[in-house]
Amino acid sequence: MSLMPWHDEHWSRLQARRTRDAMPHALLLCGPGGLGKREFMRRFAQGLLCQQARDGEPCGHCRSCLLFAAGTHPDFAVLSFGLRKDGVQRSEIVVDQIRDLSARLAMASQFGGWQIVCIDPADAMNAAAANALLKTLEEPSPQTLLLLVADAPWRLPQTIRSRCQRIEFHLPPRDVALAWLTQHGVKDASGALDAAGGNPGLARAWGEQGALARRQEVRKDLAALAAGRGEMMEVTKRWLDDEPEQRLWFASQAVADEAKSRASGGQGVLASQLDAEALDRWYMHANRTRESLRGPLRGDLLLLELLASWR
């Protein structure tokens, strides 16, 4: 039984395929961050490599498991962001990394079993890297397995997605998520789950990080700006200095709640002067800003523009 109960169905299906000797040569593990895709990937890979696995579960004490835990198993590798020549970490996976991966997979397994490589995050491959990966996907070597992990699978080319067996992680039912959070000692599990949009992994992490207080602060900031009391520069600096993407997530939530309240005849708690159509535009603007913060544009200018449109 998985530590995350929403993994169990995917796990059972993969183990059934393994038992029938019908494993695909590439798996795409995708879905929102926080649902344990990477934990699932490592557990599955370790089970395939384990010398004494039972029903796909790694034993944890054979030579293979010990090497896997130490990060030195010769038949398992994780491909992620590399370093540039100046020592700075890259923000994308480049073609040379994929060529090295292909060369590795062309060699025989040192333990005589599976050869497994994980690309994480796969959606960070640039166009040249993705094109280079196609040849490996089209001409797989026996006993090799590619595990692609992606929070945003739509960023991958369709040619890549179509050549992978897709395993999509969805948000679990609320009662399952609440039971799991309670089991892990999360205070105000219901409030944390609401803040995380129903994502139990995020709810647990945010509950431990004090994110609920940050969520309330964002709502107070929006209400103050709507009433003409807040200072946009001060709010911008505070948001930018402390989890800006998370704050924008909470801002989007607050505006969605405002729209729902108005639609049901309520006044809303933010006291915004924006009409329903403008609220919808601001909601989309906030989500675009959250994405843009990961790019080269200045975060302070992005936030100032967003908050100015709110006021």
N, C-alpha and C positions, 0 to 999 in steps of 0.2 A: 504493500500500500504506500502510495506516494505521500510525502510530507505536505504536498499541495493536492487536495483531492480532485481538483479540476484537471489534473494531469492523467488520471487513471484511464480514461477512455482511449486517449491517444497512445498511452503506454501499452494497453492490451492489444490494440490493433497492430502496432509495430512488432510486438512479440509474436503475434500470430503469423505475421509475414516472415519473421525470422525463422520460426519453427518450420514453415513450409519451404524454406530456402528461396523466398521470393522477395528478398530485400531490394529496394530501388538503389540506384547508384548515387542518387542525390536527393536530399531532403531539404525543404525550405521551411524552417520554423519561424512563424511570423505571428504578429499580434501586438497589442499594446505593451509597452514596457511595464514591468512590475508583476507579470504573471508567471515568472519563473522559467522562461524559455531556455535560458542559459543553464540553469540547474538541471532541467530536463535533458538538455543536450549532453552535458557532462556525465550524468547518470547513465544515459543510453550508450554513449561511447565507451565508458568504462565497462559496462556490462558486456558489450561485444568483444572487448579485448580481454576480459577476465578469463583466467584458466579454470575457474571453478564456479562459474555463474550458475544460478538457479532461477529458472524462469526469467532470465535476462537481468537479474539483480546481481551486481558485483559482490564478490565475497569480502573484499576489503583487506585481505591479508596475503593473497598470493603475490608472486613476484611482479606480475603485470599490474595488479592494483597498487602495489607499493610504488612502482615507478610512475604510474599515472598520478597518484596523489602528490608525488614529488615534482611533477611537471617534466619528467625526463623519459617518458615512454617513447621509444624510437618509432613507434607506429602511430603516434597521435601528435598532431600539431594544431595550433590555433593561429590563423592569419588575421592580423588586425592592423591598426595604424602603425606604420614604420617610421623611421627617422630620416629626415633629409640629410644631405651631406654636412650641413652646418649644425647638426645635432638637434634641430627643432622637430617636434613630432608633426607628422603630416596630418591633414584633416580629411584625407581620402586614401583609398587603397589603389595602388598604381599598378601598371602593367608588368613591371619587372617582378613584383611580388607574385603575380599570377603565373608568370613563366617559371619562377623558382618552384612554385607549388606543383606545376605540371611535371617538372623534372623529378620532384620527390615522388609523386604518385606513379611515375613510370618505373621506379625501382621496386624490387620485391620486398615484401614485408620481412622484417628481421625476426619476428616471432612466428612466422609461418601462418599468420591468420589475416585479419583485417588490417588495412591501411586506411586511417581516418584523418581527414583534415577538415577543420571548422573555419569558415570565413565569417568573422563577426566584427563589425556589422557589415553584412553583405551589401546593404543598400548604400554603403559608402564607396563602393567601387566606382571609379570614373569610367567613361565610355570605353577607353582603350582596354582597361582591365576587364570589363565585362565581355568585350569582344574576344579577348584572349581566353577567357574561361569557357567560351562556347565550344571550342575544340575538345577540351577535356570532358565536357558534358556529353558531346556527341560521340566520342570514342573512349568510353570509360575502360579502364583496366580491370581485370577480374579482382574481386575481393577488395575493391576500393570504395570508399564512401565519402561523399562531400556533404557536409552539414552547413547550410547557409542560415544564418540567424539574422532576422531583420525586423525592426520595429515599424519600418515604413516600406513594406514590400512593393508598393506602387512605384517606388523610385527605381526599381530594377527593371531592365528591359523585358518585354514580353517573351523574347527569345530565351532568356534565362529562366523565367518563371515557368514557362511551358515544359521545360526539361527537368523539372524537379517535382517530386511528390510533395505536395503542400500539406503542412500540419499547422492549422490555424488555431491559436489560443484565443478563446473568447472570455469575456467577463463571466464569472460563475453566478448562479442565482444568489440573491441577497442573503438568504438564510445560510447557505453554505459559506459565503464570505464572512458573515458575522460570526459563525461558529468557529471558523479558522482564526479570526482575529482575537476572539475571546480566549481561545486555546493558547494563543501566544501572548496573552496578558496586555493587549492594547486597551488603554483607557478610552472611554467614550468611543467604543468601536463603531457605533452607528454614525456619530458625527464625523469620525475619520473616514468612514466609507463614503459618506455623502461628499466630503471635501475632495476625495480621490475619484469621484465620478463612478463609484461602484467597483474600482480596482483594488482588491484586497492587498496586493503587494505594495502598491503605492500608499495605501491607507496605513499599513504597518510602519513603513519607513517614515511617512510624514508624521504619524503619531509620536514616533520616537524623536523626531526633530523639532517638535513644537510648531508644526505647520498650521495647526488649528488657530493658534493665536495670530499667526501671520495672515491667515484667511480673514479673520475678523478685522484686522488692521486695514486690509485692502478695502473692505466694505466701508469702513469709517472714512478712509481717504476719499473714496468715490462720492460718498454722501456729502462730505465737507466741500469738495470741489463743485459739486452740483449746486450747493447753497452759496457758493461764492466766498467760502471762508478759507479754503486751503490754498497753499502756495505751490504752484505747479513745479517750480524748480526744486523745492525741498522734497516733494513727493517723488519726483523723478530720480533724484539722487539716492533717496532711501530705497526705492524699488531696485535701482540699478546695482546698488551695493550689497543687496541681500536677496538672493534667489529670484532674479527678475523674471525668468520663464515661469516659475511657479506662481509668482504674483500675477502674471498675466493670465494664467490658467484660472486663478481665483477671481480675477476681474471679469473674465468671460462668464464664469459661473454666476457671479452676482448680477450681471446684466441679463442673463437668461432667466434668473429668478424674478427679476424686476418685470420682465416681459410677461412671464407666466402669471404673476400677481395681478397685473393690469388686465390680462385677458380674462381672469376670473372675477373681475369687478373690484379688485383691491387697489390700494394706492401705491404699493411698493415701498420699500424701506430706503431706497437711495434718493428719492425725491428728485429724480432727473427731470429736466425740462424737455428732453428729447421725446418725440412721438414714437409710435411702435415701429415705423419703418426706419427711423434713425437709430433706434436701439438695435435693430437687426444689423444695420450697416456697421455700427460700432462694435458689435460682437464679432463680426467677421474681420474687422480692422484689427481688433485685439489679437485674434488668432494668427493673422498674417504677421503682426509685429513679433509675436512669440517665435515664429519661424525665422523671421529676418534677423533676430538677435544672434543667430548662429552663423550669420554671414559677415561680410566685411564692413557693413554700414555702421555708423556710430550709434551706439545704443541710446545715448542721452537724447539725440535728435529724434530717434524713432519714438521714444517714450513721450517726449514733449509734444510731438505732433498728435499722438494718440490722446493724451490727456487734454490737449487744447480742443480737440473735437468733442470731448466729453463735456467740458465746461460750456 
